[in-house]
Amino acid sequence: MSPLQLDPGRLSRHARLEEPVEVSDGMGGASTVWQTVRSLSIALEPVGASRRERFERHQAETRFRVICRAAGDILRGRRFSFATRNLLIETVRDLDETGRYLTCQCVEET
């Protein structure tokens, strides 16, 4: 496979990579808070939206493809956060098998 020619200028949106951390509530339970791992630049592309009904309520789901520089800390279950939006990472793969860029399939949390 030949290397993809990706313009690094496309990585123009600044985001935070966050990971979930369980915090004790002091009564035997726990809650999840999101802790920043680091800041990074990403390219964001909407790829689809769907609407479904769950428990007699309508829910909209928006999916995105996020492209970023390759790093070992970008993992499934973490999220990209910017402004007031959060994109949960569902899959991560090497964009062109060269180890330079990753593409992540994400769903927007509402």
Secondary structure by P-SEA (a helix, b strand, c coil): ccccccccccccbbbbbbbbbbbbccccbbbbbbbbcccccbbbbbccccccccccbbbbbbbbbbbbccccccccccccccccbbbbbcccccccccccbbbbbccccc
